[in-house]
Amino acid sequence: MNGPGSEVAVVVIGRNEGRRLERCLKTVTQQSDRVVYVDSGSTDNSVAFAGSLGIEVVELDMSIPFSAGRARNAGFLHVCRSFPGTRFVQFLDGDCELAGGWLEKGHAFLEQHSEAAIVAGRVREHWPEKSVYNRICDLEWQTAAGRVAGCGGIFMVRVPVFQELGGFNPSVVAGEEPEFCYRLRQQGWVIYRIDQVMALHDADMTRFSQWWRRAVRGGYAYAHCCRLHGLEPERFRVRECARIWFWGAVLPVAAILLSCLISPVWSLLSALYPVQVARAFFRLAGRGLDGKTRGVIALLSVVEKWPQWQGQVRFIWQSATGQLPVIIEYK
């Protein structure tokens, strides 16, 4: 295959992605013949379909807890064994489609920027109009281009750098990407996001319960990353955890206790929540949203502190009781 095909391999991870995986793998095989699919215990036809395309398949041992980091590490190791000479690896989730021409663009960028360990492009939500929750995902993808502190799990990385850092921390079941990027930055490497479409993502998030579980996972991720690196000079994720605890627990408890024990006037502390909603509403101006959608998203941006706090408490409890971390899925 011409272009970057002899130097770039693609690792796709998935579990019961169904038609999403079919679309994903078809877009990948159009750009690369170095493809590895890592399956985390699917019960649909994911493994068989990947094999039918001639893609190399890695099936993870189901006796060990699954995590995206573990799956990506396994795929990376398989690439190193099966495709010698690979210089760059593109990670992709099975619910995404790889944008046409991305491998060539990412490859060219890393060739031209020796200080960069990772390059990522734009991710777009496939069907943002399906639900307000999909729309939230689409807004999250719309981040600034240039030098960035971190990225999601879809990116292209230099093989020697990934090997040097030991890949993802397999014990981190949520937030493994920013944790990896943090360690990478501590070694002096740079991460870039360029203004090119890299992938289309299909969140398929249509229910409030899915959104809630996703927020729980986010809070869990902040807590775990803070536990690992919060005492280091950058104070990684300390600020995010402090905000979650303030809005999710400290403020409501203080408002209730002070109003009961001292004066009902203290219940006015709860007025800070609608103030936060209003602030979020105005920050969303210019994002192409109608008033109703802006209002709902602004409200959810405040409400999410409660499921995030739940995720923090879950992590603390599991750590205190010695429980193994378990991946939190919302699909």
ABEGO torsion letter per residue (X at the ends): XBEAAAABBBBBBBBGAEAAAAAAAAAAAAABABBBBBBBGBABAAAAAAAAAGBBBBBBBAABBBBAAAAAAAAAAAAAAABBGBABBBBBBAABBBBBGAAAAAAAAAAABAABABBBBBBBBABAAABAAAAAAAAAABBBBEBBABBBABBBBBAAAAAAAGEBBAABABGAAAAAAAAAAAAGBBBBBBBBBABBBBAGBABAAAAAAAAAAAAAAAAAAAAAAAABAAGBGAAAAAAAAAAAAAAAAAAAAAAAAABAAAAAAAAAAAAAAAAAAAAABGAGBBAAAAAAAAAAAAAAAAAAAAAAAAAAAAAAAGBBBBBBBAX
